[in-house]
Amino acid sequence: MPAPIDLHYWPTPNGWKVSIALEEMGLPYAVHLVDIGAGDQRRPDFLAISPNGRMPAITDPEGPDGAPVSLFESGAILQYLARKTGRFCGATERERIAVDQWLMWQMGGLGPMAGQAHHFLHYAPAMSPPQDIPYAKDRYRAEVARLYGVLDRQLAANEFVAGAEFTIADMACFPWARLWARQEQKIEDFPHMRRWLDTLEARPACARGVALHLDKRQGTASPDQQKHMFGQR
């Protein structure tokens, strides 16, 4: 039995990417909660492994050549775990190219834009003073819809995001896409994405990854939590 991987985690879409991967790959892991509303992401011990002050991060005591290794950035973690296990990253070079490009699409597009939609639709209006900005709300709501259109067209021709097989590209996109309602999207506009979401929601390992400490997830934030989460001073 391999030594457990240390998972530094909070139940957010980026955190779910890695908890889902660990569950799907059958890797043992120990959870270390990083309460982003309490400012845990700025603790010196966490910054030592995640210099950007964002979770998730992992430490694998059995890294390359048997030596420990720490990683931050959810996409890099997914790629590392896929290489470590030889699973969910494509069996051929063409398949690997497809996985990598859709993973980068999520990291550079879907995740950041959906995150901004969450911020301006839900968090900013509750700030003190309120930051209810119609332009920002419309912009990010529309950009998320555009990106879901891209994903829906891809899924019209493929069972999964990168092709015929479930991969880390699905693990990356799923946690954000499953929150379509919070991004004020209409799921009926994306029938192929809905089919794919239903398929992934039914996977036991995906369900376990999302359920990890789900009770700690909040849809709003107090003024003190906002200061920690959004860097307000």
C-alpha positions in Angstrom: 0.0 0.0 0.0 1.5 3.4 -1.0 1.9 6.0 1.7 -1.0 8.5 1.8 -0.8 11.7 -0.1 -1.4 14.8 1.9 -4.3 16.8 0.4 -4.6 20.4 1.4 -8.2 21.1 0.6 -11.4 23.0 1.0 -14.7 22.0 -0.7 -14.5 24.3 -3.7 -14.5 23.4 -7.4 -10.7 23.5 -7.5 -10.5 21.4 -4.4 -13.0 18.9 -5.9 -10.8 18.4 -8.9 -8.1 16.7 -6.8 -10.4 14.9 -4.3 -12.2 13.4 -7.3 -8.9 12.4 -8.9 -7.6 10.7 -5.8 -10.9 8.8 -5.4 -11.0 7.8 -9.1 -7.4 6.7 -9.0 -7.8 4.8 -5.8 -4.9 6.6 -4.1 -4.8 6.8 -0.3 -4.8 10.3 1.0 -5.0 12.3 4.3 -7.0 15.5 4.3 -5.7 18.8 5.7 -8.4 21.4 5.7 -7.4 24.9 4.5 -10.2 27.1 5.7 -10.1 29.9 3.1 -12.6 32.0 5.0 -10.4 32.0 8.1 -7.2 32.8 6.2 -5.5 29.4 6.4 -4.2 29.9 2.9 -1.8 32.6 4.2 -0.3 30.5 6.9 3.5 30.1 6.5 3.4 26.3 6.5 0.8 26.3 3.7 2.7 29.0 1.7 5.8 26.7 1.9 4.0 24.2 -0.4 1.7 26.6 -2.2 3.5 29.9 -2.8 0.5 31.4 -4.5 -1.6 31.0 -1.4 -4.3 29.0 -3.1 -5.5 25.5 -2.5 -5.5 22.7 -3.4 -2.0 21.5 -2.9 -0.6 18.1 -2.3 2.5 16.5 -0.8 3.3 13.0 -2.1 5.8 11.3 0.3 6.6 8.8 -2.6 7.3 11.3 -5.4 9.8 10.9 -8.2 12.7 8.6 -7.3 11.0 7.9 -4.1 11.6 11.3 -2.7 8.7 13.6 -1.4 7.3 16.2 -3.7 4.8 19.0 -3.2 2.7 20.5 -5.9 0.3 23.4 -6.1 -2.1 24.4 -9.0 -4.9 21.9 -9.6 -4.1 21.3 -13.2 -0.5 20.4 -12.5 -1.7 18.1 -9.7 -4.0 16.3 -12.0 -1.3 15.8 -14.6 1.1 14.6 -11.9 -1.4 12.1 -10.5 -2.3 10.8 -14.0 1.4 10.3 -14.8 2.0 8.6 -11.4 -0.8 6.1 -11.9 -0.7 5.9 -15.7 -4.4 6.5 -15.8 -6.9 9.0 -17.1 -4.4 10.9 -19.3 -4.8 9.2 -22.7 -3.3 6.0 -24.1 -1.8 7.5 -27.2 -0.1 10.7 -28.1 -3.1 12.0 -29.9 -5.3 11.2 -26.9 -2.8 12.9 -24.6 -2.9 16.0 -26.7 -6.7 16.1 -26.5 -6.6 15.7 -22.8 -4.0 18.4 -22.3 -5.7 21.0 -24.5 -9.1 20.6 -22.7 -7.4 20.7 -19.4 -5.7 24.0 -20.3 -9.1 25.2 -21.6 -10.6 24.7 -18.2 -7.6 26.2 -16.4 -7.5 29.3 -18.5 -11.1 29.8 -19.4 -13.9 27.9 -17.7 -12.6 28.0 -14.2 -11.6 31.7 -14.0 -14.7 32.9 -15.8 -17.1 30.8 -13.7 -15.2 31.9 -10.6 -15.7 35.6 -11.6 -19.4 34.9 -12.2 -19.7 33.4 -8.7 -18.0 36.5 -7.3 -20.0 39.2 -9.0 -23.3 37.4 -8.9 -23.2 36.3 -5.3 -20.3 37.7 -3.2 -19.8 41.2 -4.4 -23.5 42.4 -3.9 -23.2 41.3 -0.3 -20.0 43.3 0.4 -19.9 46.4 2.6 -20.6 48.6 0.8 -22.4 46.5 -1.8 -20.7 46.0 -5.1 -23.7 45.2 -7.3 -22.2 45.9 -10.8 -24.6 45.1 -13.6 -21.9 45.2 -16.3 -19.7 42.7 -14.4 -22.6 40.4 -13.8 -23.7 40.5 -17.4 -20.2 40.0 -18.7 -19.3 37.0 -16.7 -22.7 35.4 -17.0 -22.5 35.7 -20.8 -18.9 34.4 -21.0 -19.8 31.4 -19.0 -22.7 30.7 -21.4 -20.3 31.0 -24.3 -17.9 28.6 -22.7 -20.6 26.1 -22.0 -21.6 26.3 -25.6 -18.1 25.3 -26.5 -18.3 22.4 -24.1 -21.7 21.4 -25.3 -20.6 21.2 -28.9 -17.6 19.1 -27.9 -19.8 16.7 -26.0 -22.3 16.5 -28.9 -19.6 14.6 -30.7 -17.8 12.9 -27.8 -18.9 10.9 -24.8 -16.4 12.7 -22.6 -14.6 16.0 -22.8 -11.4 14.8 -24.5 -13.0 11.9 -26.5 -14.3 8.5 -25.8 -12.7 8.0 -22.4 -13.1 9.6 -19.0 -9.9 11.6 -18.2 -8.5 14.3 -16.0 -10.1 16.8 -18.5 -13.5 15.7 -17.2 -12.3 15.8 -13.6 -11.2 19.4 -14.2 -14.4 20.6 -15.9 -17.0 18.8 -13.9 -16.7 20.6 -10.6 -17.3 24.0 -12.2 -19.9 22.8 -14.7 -22.0 21.2 -12.0 -22.6 24.6 -10.5 -24.3 26.0 -13.6 -27.3 27.2 -11.6 -25.1 29.3 -9.4 -23.7 30.9 -12.5 -27.3 31.7 -13.6 -27.2 29.4 -16.6 -30.1 27.5 -18.2 -29.2 23.8 -18.4 -31.7 23.2 -21.1 -29.5 25.3 -23.4 -26.8 22.7 -23.1 -28.3 19.2 -23.5 -25.1 17.4 -24.2 -23.4 18.9 -21.1 -26.4 17.9 -19.1 -26.1 14.3 -20.3 -22.4 14.4 -19.4 -23.1 15.9 -16.0 -25.6 13.2 -15.2 -23.1 10.5 -16.2 -20.4 11.9 -13.9 -22.7 12.6 -11.0 -23.5 8.9 -11.1 -19.9 7.8 -10.8 -19.3 6.7 -7.2 -15.8 8.1 -7.1 -16.9 11.5 -8.4 -19.6 11.6 -5.8 -17.2 10.7 -3.0 -14.8 13.5 -4.2 -17.5 16.1 -4.1 -18.9 14.9 -0.8 -15.6 15.4 1.0 -16.3 17.8 3.8 -19.2 19.2 1.8 -20.8 20.3 5.1 -18.2 23.1 5.4 -19.1 24.7 2.0 -20.8 28.1 2.2 -22.6 30.0 -0.5 -22.0 33.3 1.1 -19.2 35.0 3.2 -19.2 37.2 6.2 -17.2 40.5 6.1 -14.3 38.9 7.9 -14.4 35.9 5.5 -14.5 38.2 2.5 -11.3 39.9 3.7 -9.5 36.6 3.8 -11.0 35.2 0.6 -10.8 38.3 -1.6 -7.7 40.0 -0.2 -9.6 43.0 1.1 -7.8 45.3 3.6 
